[in-house]
Amino acid sequence: MRIAILLVPLALVACGGGGGGGGGAAVVSLSTTAPTPNGFTIPTPGEVDFVNRDTVAHQITSTDCTELSSGSIAPGATFVAHVSGGPKACTFTDTAGSKTFSGNFNVAAPGTPGNGY
């Protein structure tokens, strides 16, 4: 019986013990057609990873969420943006060579989860 009693706490520790959810970064893919996904919500503070899946460099800029301003993102590279200060809406421009795309997402109020990110 003692073995069973000791295994239950060990199992809880191994599984993370039932605390709050982790929520990883939202991942935005940059391609030849548009950034995807678009229109999602992240928690405050949150992270958005812009992954360049194109063959040309991309650059992210934003006038309302300055933490989204990247340098050149080489093909295969990732730009990580740490976003806080919600609730707020973030719009951004994705420039790839002569093409320009737009995207947006929301940053939730502190204590409010995102929608799957």
LINVEN-V856798 format. One record per backbone hydrogen bond with DSSP energy under -0.5 kcal/mol. CO is the residue of the C=O (numbers start at 1). NH is the residue of the N-H. Records with the same first field share a line. If there is no record, write none. Layout:
CO = NH / NH
//
This chain:
1 = 5
2 = 6
3 = 7
4 = 8
5 = 9
6 = 10
7 = 11
8 = 12
9 = 13
10 = 14
11 = 15
12 = 17
13 = 16
16 = 19
26 = 28 / 49
27 = 29
28 = 51
29 = 31 / 36
30 = 53
36 = 29
40 = 106
41 = 115
42 = 108
44 = 111
46 = 83
47 = 26
48 = 50 / 81
49 = 28 / 51
50 = 52 / 79
51 = 30 / 53
52 = 76
58 = 73
59 = 95
60 = 70
61 = 93
65 = 68
66 = 69
68 = 70
72 = 74
73 = 58
74 = 77
77 = 52
78 = 80
79 = 50 / 81
80 = 82
81 = 48 / 83
83 = 45 / 46
86 = 110
88 = 107
89 = 91
90 = 105
92 = 103
93 = 61 / 95
94 = 96 / 101
95 = 59
96 = 99
99 = 96
101 = 94
103 = 92
104 = 39 / 40
105 = 90
106 = 42 / 108
107 = 87 / 88
109 = 112
114 = 116
//
